[in-house]
Amino acid sequence: MTINLSKGQAISLSKITSSKKFELRASWDLNELLVADVDIMCVLCDSNNKVLQPQEKNLIFYNNLESLDKSVIHTGDNKTGDGDGWDEIIKLDFSKMNPNVSTVPMILNIHEGLSKGINFGLVKNLKVQIYDVENQQPVAEFTPELTNSLDTCIIIGNFIKNNGEFFFKASGIGAMEGLDKVLAQFAIVAEY
């Protein structure tokens, strides 16, 4: 059974499955006249919600496809969102993850959205799924609200490690100020 998450809702993945391997999958559609590149990314953070160092190895996105400990792998950049199925996927293996990681914020960003005036209000059918790799089944789905959104960047949610248990908390918190502002929350100085 797949759980439909609402904004702010958290689930214990450890109570649902014994798996430590998950995928966060995202799909979206764009207005036919719109040319925009939506990117999925994540940050490996410590207990203070700050990026582990070196930051360039712990911010996983299209220019850095895997974390330093190889526990997080980005499967590649889809620049158009065209076609059926999942547009971008991030794989997480908690059994390999650095023990200093406490949270893994998952982010969707419109590449150069701020400078081009493109926002999530122009994105349709956005859907996020958490997939249990070991048991080959979806665990949860989340559809962030995008109605009339001026946001160019959205924190989809957070994977959380706490006392050996794994959780996912849906967020859907957006930012109109762009990716740099969002990454600054995690003490990342934009160098990408």
C-alpha positions as CSV (number, residue, x, y, z in Angstrom):
1,M,0.0,0.0,0.0
2,T,1.3,3.4,-1.0
3,I,0.9,6.3,1.5
4,N,-0.3,9.6,0.1
5,L,1.6,12.2,2.1
6,S,0.3,15.7,2.8
7,K,2.5,18.8,3.5
8,G,4.2,18.5,6.9
9,Q,3.3,14.8,7.3
10,A,6.1,12.4,8.4
11,I,6.3,8.7,8.1
12,S,8.7,6.1,9.6
13,L,10.2,4.2,6.7
14,S,11.6,1.8,9.3
15,K,8.1,0.8,10.5
16,I,7.0,0.2,6.9
17,T,9.9,-1.8,5.6
18,S,13.3,-3.3,6.7
19,S,14.9,-1.8,3.5
20,K,17.7,0.7,3.7
21,K,17.7,1.4,0.0
22,F,15.2,3.9,-1.5
23,E,14.8,6.1,-4.5
24,L,13.2,9.5,-4.5
25,R,11.6,9.8,-7.9
26,A,10.1,13.0,-9.4
27,S,8.1,13.7,-12.6
28,W,6.6,16.8,-14.0
29,D,5.2,18.3,-17.2
30,L,5.7,21.8,-18.6
31,N,3.5,24.2,-20.6
32,E,4.1,23.2,-24.2
33,L,5.5,26.7,-25.0
34,L,7.8,26.7,-22.1
35,V,11.5,25.7,-22.2
36,A,12.7,25.0,-18.6
37,D,15.0,22.5,-16.9
38,V,13.7,21.3,-13.6
39,D,16.4,19.6,-11.5
40,I,16.3,17.3,-8.4
41,M,19.1,17.6,-5.9
42,C,19.8,16.8,-2.2
43,V,22.2,17.7,0.6
44,L,23.8,15.5,3.2
45,C,23.4,17.4,6.5
46,D,24.6,16.9,10.0
47,S,22.5,17.2,13.2
48,N,22.6,21.0,12.9
49,N,21.1,20.8,9.4
50,K,24.4,22.0,7.9
51,V,26.1,20.4,4.9
52,L,28.8,17.9,5.6
53,Q,32.3,18.9,4.4
54,P,33.5,19.0,1.7
55,Q,30.3,20.7,0.5
56,E,31.0,20.0,-3.2
57,K,30.9,16.3,-2.5
58,N,27.8,16.4,-0.3
59,L,25.5,18.4,-2.5
60,I,24.2,15.9,-5.1
61,F,22.9,17.2,-8.4
62,Y,23.5,17.1,-12.1
63,N,27.2,18.3,-11.7
64,N,28.0,16.0,-8.8
65,L,26.1,12.7,-9.4
66,E,27.2,10.9,-6.2
67,S,28.1,11.7,-2.6
68,L,31.6,11.2,-1.1
69,D,30.5,8.0,0.7
70,K,28.6,6.7,-2.5
71,S,25.4,6.4,-0.4
72,V,23.5,8.9,-2.7
73,I,23.5,8.7,-6.5
74,H,21.8,11.0,-8.9
75,T,20.8,9.0,-12.1
76,G,21.2,11.9,-14.5
77,D,19.8,15.2,-15.7
78,N,16.5,15.4,-17.7
79,K,16.5,18.8,-19.2
80,T,12.9,18.8,-20.7
81,G,10.6,16.6,-18.5
82,D,9.5,15.0,-21.8
83,G,8.1,11.5,-22.0
84,D,6.4,9.2,-19.6
85,G,7.7,7.9,-16.3
86,W,10.0,9.5,-13.8
87,D,12.0,12.5,-15.0
88,E,14.8,12.4,-12.4
89,I,15.7,9.9,-9.6
90,I,18.0,10.1,-6.6
91,K,19.0,6.7,-5.1
92,L,19.8,6.5,-1.3
93,D,21.5,3.7,0.5
94,F,21.3,4.3,4.3
95,S,23.6,1.3,5.0
96,K,26.5,3.1,3.3
97,M,25.7,6.6,4.6
98,N,28.2,8.5,6.7
99,P,27.1,8.2,10.3
100,N,27.3,12.0,10.7
101,V,24.4,12.4,8.4
102,S,21.2,13.2,10.2
103,T,19.0,14.8,7.5
104,V,18.9,14.7,3.7
105,P,16.8,17.6,2.3
106,M,15.4,16.9,-1.1
107,I,15.1,19.9,-3.4
108,L,13.5,20.7,-6.8
109,N,14.9,23.7,-8.6
110,I,14.1,25.4,-12.0
111,H,17.5,25.9,-13.5
112,E,18.0,29.7,-14.1
113,G,14.3,30.1,-13.2
114,L,14.9,33.3,-11.3
115,S,16.8,35.0,-14.1
116,K,14.4,33.7,-16.8
117,G,11.2,34.5,-14.9
118,I,10.1,30.8,-14.9
119,N,8.4,29.5,-11.7
120,F,6.6,26.4,-10.5
121,G,3.3,28.0,-11.3
122,L,4.1,27.0,-14.9
123,V,4.9,23.4,-14.0
124,K,2.1,20.8,-14.2
125,N,1.6,17.3,-12.8
126,L,4.4,17.4,-10.3
127,K,4.6,14.2,-8.4
128,V,7.2,12.7,-6.1
129,Q,7.5,9.0,-5.0
130,I,9.6,7.2,-2.4
131,Y,10.4,3.8,-3.8
132,D,11.6,0.8,-1.7
133,V,14.4,-0.7,-3.9
134,E,14.9,-3.9,-1.9
135,N,11.2,-4.9,-2.0
136,Q,10.6,-3.2,-5.4
137,Q,7.5,-1.3,-4.4
138,P,6.4,2.3,-3.8
139,V,6.2,3.4,-0.2
140,A,4.8,6.9,-0.4
141,E,3.8,9.6,-2.8
142,F,3.6,13.4,-2.4
143,T,2.2,16.0,-4.7
144,P,3.4,19.5,-3.7
145,E,0.9,22.3,-4.2
146,L,1.9,24.5,-7.1
147,T,-1.2,26.6,-7.8
148,N,-0.2,30.1,-8.9
149,S,3.2,29.5,-7.3
150,L,5.9,32.0,-7.9
151,D,8.5,29.7,-6.4
152,T,11.6,28.8,-8.4
153,C,12.9,26.3,-5.9
154,I,11.0,23.8,-3.6
155,I,12.2,21.7,-0.6
156,I,10.2,18.6,-1.3
157,G,11.0,17.0,2.0
158,N,13.6,15.5,4.2
159,F,14.9,12.0,4.8
160,I,15.8,11.8,8.5
161,K,18.0,9.4,10.4
162,N,17.2,9.2,14.1
163,N,18.4,6.4,16.6
164,G,18.7,3.9,13.8
165,E,15.3,4.7,12.3
166,F,14.6,6.3,8.9
167,F,11.8,8.8,8.3
168,F,10.6,11.0,5.5
169,K,8.9,14.3,6.2
170,A,7.0,15.9,3.3
171,S,7.6,19.6,3.1
172,G,6.7,21.4,-0.1
173,I,8.2,24.7,1.1
174,G,9.1,26.9,-1.8
175,A,11.3,30.0,-2.3
176,M,10.9,32.8,-4.8
177,E,14.4,34.0,-4.2
178,G,16.1,31.1,-6.0
179,L,18.4,28.2,-5.2
180,D,21.2,30.2,-3.6
181,K,18.8,31.3,-0.8
182,V,17.6,27.7,-0.2
183,L,21.1,26.3,-0.1
184,A,22.2,29.0,2.3
185,Q,19.9,27.4,4.9
186,F,22.3,24.4,4.8
187,A,25.4,26.6,5.0
188,I,26.2,26.0,1.3
189,V,28.1,28.8,-0.4
190,A,27.0,28.6,-4.1
191,E,30.0,27.5,-6.3
192,Y,28.1,25.2,-8.7
